[in-house]
Amino acid sequence: MRPVPEPPGPGQESVWDYPRPPRVEPVDVRVGINLGGERIVDTRDVVRVLETSHPPVYYLPVAAFAEGALRPASGSSFCEFKGAARYFSVHGGGRTAERAAWTYPSPSPGFEVLRDRVAVYAGPMDACTVDGERVTPQPGSFYGGWVTSNLAGPFKGVPGSMGW
C-alpha cells in the first residue's frame, strides 16, 4: 500500500515527486564527509540521483576522496536502472567502515555520469554534510539516501515500506 506523502513545507521537495526510473542531476552544493576525526571528502563536484520515495543519493568523484580513503571491498549488487555496483571500505583517522561506499564502474545507459563517482552510506561515517547541514541516513540498512531538512517524506526504508 502506497503511503500518504507528507505535504512539503516552504523550500522543501517531496520525495514523492521524484521520478521512477530515477533522474541523475548535477547540483550546486558542497558535500563533506568525516570519518575517524578526519575530513575525507570536501567537494562541490556533486551529482545526485532522485528516485520516487527515496531521499537523494549523492555521488562524488573518486578523486575527491583523501588518498587511501577508498579500498575495494568484496561483493557486488545490481540495480535495475544503474547496473552492477562494486563496493569500497572507507578509511579515515584509523577507522574503517566496511562496504560503506559503492560505485558503478560501467553504468547503464542514461547513468554514464556516475562512472568514476562514489556514493557513501551516511550511517557509518562520523558526519556527512550537504552545504554544512548534517544529514540523517535513509532509514533501513539497504538504502543509501541522505535526508536533509529540505525533504518531505515519508522515506522508503521505514518499517512497512518494502512494497512501496
C-alpha positions, 0 to 999 in steps of 0.5 A: 500500500502506497503511503500518504506523502507528507505535504512539503513545507516552504523550500522543501521537495517531496520525495514523492515527486521524484521520478521512477526510473530515477533522474541523475542531476548535477547540483550546486552544493558542497558535500563533506564527509568525516570519518575517524576525526578526519575530513575525507571528502570536501567537494562541490563536484556533486551529482545526485540521483532522485528516485520516487520515495527515496531521499537523494543519493549523492555521488562524488568523484573518486578523486575527491576522496583523501588518498587511501580513503577508498579500498575495494571491498568484496561483493557486488549488487545490481540495480535495475536502472544503474547496473552492477555496483562494486563496493569500497571500505572507507578509511579515515583517522584509523577507522574503517567502515566496511562496504560503506561506499559503492560505485558503478564502474560501467553504468547503464545507459542514461547513468554514464555520469556516475562512472568514476563517482562514489556514493557513501552510506551516511550511517557509518561515517562520523558526519556527512554534510550537504552545504554544512547541514548534517544529514540523517541516513535513509532509514533501513540498512539497504538504502543509501539516501541522505535526508536533509531538512529540505525533504518531505517524506515519508522515506522508503526504508521505514518499517512497512515500506518494502512494497512501496 
